[in-house]
Amino acid sequence: MSSSSFNAEEHKKMLRSYFNGQGFQRWASIYGDDKLSTVRNTVRQGHAVMMDRAFEWLQQLNLPQGATVLDAGCGTGLFSIRLAKAGYRVKAVDIASQMVEKSKADATKAGVAGNIDFEVNTIESVKGTYDAVVCFDVLIHYPAEGFRQAFGNLSNLTKGPVIFTYAPYNNILAFQHWLGGYFPKKERRTTIQMIRGEEMQKAMTENRMTVKNSEKVSFGFYHTMLMNTSRR
């Protein structure tokens, strides 16, 4: 899908349908304790490595006790629960109601549901003011134009950092995703939208953001770029 053909409402409809259906089953399994295939297990492990580093970056900011953090695209709530356990006040938002309900149930089991405000919403539409914003493995589903729109909203919700992941364009990664199309259907990932360097720079410039840290996380079939950005 090229940016010129991007339709925001159709894109939201597609994501909502996927993550309330097949996507929910797939990612709840990966983010949970189910026994996984070799391919999916590398995704689980890579995702865990990414979250560990993102949490380190957030802790290094020395935000005050009870600081508010928006987890935009919270999925099944792994990071939201981790944040709540660390004493942050969390807004956990996801486009899929099933994801939000799973997050709420797991937060209740963990005893931290009282520190989390759950909301079914899109990352383009969520509102509020937060000390920090995190958004993991969500913007990878947006082509360039949609990426800039979503990132623009997230960057306007905080005077602090926006820590997020995206998929930089890479020929090897593009080949892996092409190869993935031949896997058994149950092993395939959703289509990843890779962002070229000039498009990322455009998003940074438009929103007056600068990159403080970046780190590539690669583990088997999990590949992402973790970014720590803040207002100039």
Buried (B, 14 or more C-beta within 10 A) or exposed (E): BEBEEBEBEEBBEBBBEBBBEBBBEBBBBBBEEEEBEEBBBBBBBBBBBBBEBBBEBBEEBEBEEEBBBBBBBBBBBBBBBBBBEBEBBBBBBBBBEBBBBBBBEBBEEBEBBEBBBBBBBBBBEBEEEBBBBBBBBBBBBBBBBBBBBBBBBBBBBBEBBBBBBBBBBBEEBEEBBEEBEEEEEEBBBBBBBBBEEEBBEBBBEEBEBEEEBEBEBBBBBBBBBBBBBBBE
